[in-house]
Amino acid sequence: MAEARPFHWEYQAPPVPRETIGIEGGHPLRGEVSISGSKNAALKLLAAATLTGERCRFTNVPEIADVVLMADLLRDLGVVVDHPEPSVYEVSAGDVDWLFVPLEAAAKMRASFILLGPLLARFGRVIISNPGGDRIGRRPVDLHVEAMQALGATIGYRNGYYFAQAPGRLRGGHVEFPHVTVMGTENAMLAATLADGHTTIRPAAREPEVDDLIGFLQAMGADVQRTAPDVIEVEGRRRLRGATHHVVADRIEAGTFAVAAAITGGEVTLRGAPSAHIGAFLDVLQEVGVDVSEAAEGITVRGAEPGSGAYRATDIETAPYPGLATDLQPPISVLLTQARGRSTVHESIFEDRLEWLTDLRHMGAQIEVTDAHHAAITGPSRLHGTELEMGDLRAGASLILCALAAEGTSTISGVHHVRRGYEDIERKLLDLGAHIVPAAAAGVPGTT
């Protein structure tokens, strides 16, 4: 590995684009939409490719902003990242000559911290910034750091950076998390693949994206096994080889488009939707009264006539997989505004993820947020168009759902948030019959 070059750099926050679109509501969505590869899987897979010097090839990679950010970050480290055709990425980490993940990268994307495990395991050291990402409550990385320490790493923290070292080689060990952490599980697993000896991780996250990562690691020659629903065991290897992998479908995108069909009274077939991965979400749709059918080509969702009162109130609670995904709570909350009676929402994963519901109140929804984790939604509510601003990825997508169901036209700014995680969402919605208009046509002052 080349010697680290002298470094002097001062962070300057880049300007944040504030794209604005207009959506004319009241038009049922109809047709078919292809579900893209998973954002949460693709980012970890790209990071995992740094565990080997051989070429890794990924297909079904979503064309989203976060993938572009991860690819650019890897290139800055000295990794060769090619994008030869749509949804295909090739990664060659023959050498990484710049083991430093700066604040600029971490502030844009929390998933940058997934590089801690593989870079530390393969190269023995890394300097990595405290991560950024969506601000939906405290999401500390202490558990990631403690997992690396359990594998023999020494890690210090100064001026917003973690300085991690593993002289010689990481050692297998027992990684015991106090609670389930998805990216913590993935970071520990990536580090353990090249550690000396046996590693046990518990409680290990059970999300499909974690198992997708396990499948890729096994194709690379890693000895990684899920030996119990919440236990992953790893026998370290000296080196791994290159591999080809098809990214699993995005269950969150599938759920978002399912609600879009239901909330507009439309009929949409979700091609390639991973029905086996969204069982808890489909159960909620059925409880509410949404017509859902499954077939070989995907899932078809048929919505009830808007304003008919056909949907029933229900209570939801987010939980680690196989429970209801926290990322699907915002879309479901939109659907519950159209359900008869009083529904309750218990967000058990993140605090402050219910703050965005105040935007729904501005559109006419009857919502009471009782604390950081609980809300009550009474419906059905007659939603009306208004001006909205996205604050994060999942809430931003749900504001689009609100606008699709509302009477009149809504203007939504901050659309760059949804482009982080939804591939070509505007084009997909237009193809289904949504009425998306330029900001000027929606009446936004000062736009052209």
Secondary structure, 3 states (H helix, E strand, C coil): CCCCCCCCCCCCCCCCCCCEEEEECCCCCEEEEECCECHHHHHHHHHHHHHCCCEEEEECCCCCHHHHHHHHHHHHHCCEEEEEECCEEEEECCCCCCCEECHHHHHHCHHHHHHHHHHHHHHCEEEEECCCCCCCCCCCCHHHHHHHHHCCCEEEEECCEEEEECCCCCECCEEECCCCCHHHHHHHHHHHCCCECEEEEECCCCCHHHHHHHHHHHHCCCEEEEEECCEEEEECCCCCCCCEEECCECHHHHHHHHHHHHHHCCEEEEECCCHHHCHHHHHHHHHHCCEEEEECCEEEEECCCCCCCCEECCEEEECCCCCECHHHHHHHHHHHCCEEEEEEEECCCCCCCCCCHHHHHHCCCEEEEEECCEEEEEECCCCECCEEECCCHHHHHHHHHHHHHCECEEEEECCHHHHCCCCCHHHHHHHCCCEEEECCCCCCCCCC
